[in-house]
Amino acid sequence: MGTFNNLIVEVVCASCSTRYKAGIQFKYAHTWLLDYRIGDKLEWFNERYDIGAPGKKLVKMYGVLGVEHCPQGCVVGEEEFDIILRNDVLESYRKIEKREDYLDGNGEYFVIEH
């Protein structure tokens, strides 16, 4: 996947119902293994190296859960998410709805509103 950032969230294991914190990996803004939480504003560094562009009103980013096992040892499948960004602030996340949205462009994000 190359360099990415993490949205730190609480997830629930589908097998054993254990709640735990994990990172949803995404590529947008300054990607340098930065950890974010809902409500955080993304950092931008250099337009030559950053992914996307700052100041978009509404962006949906592709994310994938960055763990293989829950704390109890259950195998976690490759879970995919939509991460919603509004005015450079992380607003929410949800299970991916339409993978096709990411097929136009670079596959990492989809600008909903400029």
N, C-alpha and C positions, 0 to 999 in steps of 0.2 A: 504493500500500500504506500510505501514511501513515508515522508514526514507528514504528520497529522496532528490534530488537537483532540482533546477529550472533553465531552460534556459529562460531568459526574452526576449520576442519577441513582435513585434506588430502584432496583429491579426485583422481581419475584421469580424464583425458579419455577418453571412449568412442571417439573417432576416432583419436587418435594415441598414447594411453597415457602422455602427459605427466602427471607428478604435480605438483600445485601447491596452495598454500593459498588457500582462498576462504571467504567467509562464507555461512552458511545463515541467511537472514533469518527472524525469528520475532517474534510479538507476545505477550508474556506478562511479567508483573511490571512494573517501571518501564521503560517503553520510551522510550529516549533515545539511540539509536544506540550503545549500549554493546556492547563486544566481550567475549565470553566464550569459554572453552574447557571441554572435558569436565573435570569435577571442581570447577568454580567454583560458588559459591553465588549465586543471583540476588539482585539488589538490589530492595528495595521502598521506595517514597517516600511516596505519599499514596493512600489507598484510593479517593479520588474520581477519580484519574487513572490509576492502575495498572490493568492488565488482569489479570483473575483474582484470586486471593486467596492470601496466603502460608500456609504450613503444611500444604499438601495432601500426603498420603503418596505418591501416584503420579499424575502428569499426563503426557499425551501432547500435544505441541504441534505444530502445522502449521508446516513450514518450507519455504522455496523457495531454491534456490541463487541467490546474488546476482551472478552474472557472465553475460555473453553470449558470451564467447570465452575459450578457454584461452590460456596464454602463447604458444602456437605459432600462434594465429589461428583455430583450429577453432571453428565455431559450436557452442555448448553449448545444448541444448534446455532447456526449463523443467523442471528436475529438482525433484521434491517429496520431502520427508522427514518422518518422524516423529522428533521430538526427545523423549527420555524424561527426565523430571524426577522425582527421588525426594527428598522432604523438602527442597525448594527447591534441590537440588544437581543440576546437569546430569550425567546418568549416561551417556547414549549417544545415537546417532542411527542411522537406517537408512532405506533407500528406503521411501516411503510404502506401507503395506499396505492400508488401508481408508479411502479418502477419505470414505466415508459417515459415519465416526465424527465428523467435524467438521461435519456438516450440522445436528445438533441443537445449538442454542446460537448462539454468535457466529462460528463457523467458524475460530477461531484456536487452540482447545485443547479437550481432552477430559479430564475428571477420571476416572481409572480407579478410584482408591481415595481416599476422604476421610480 
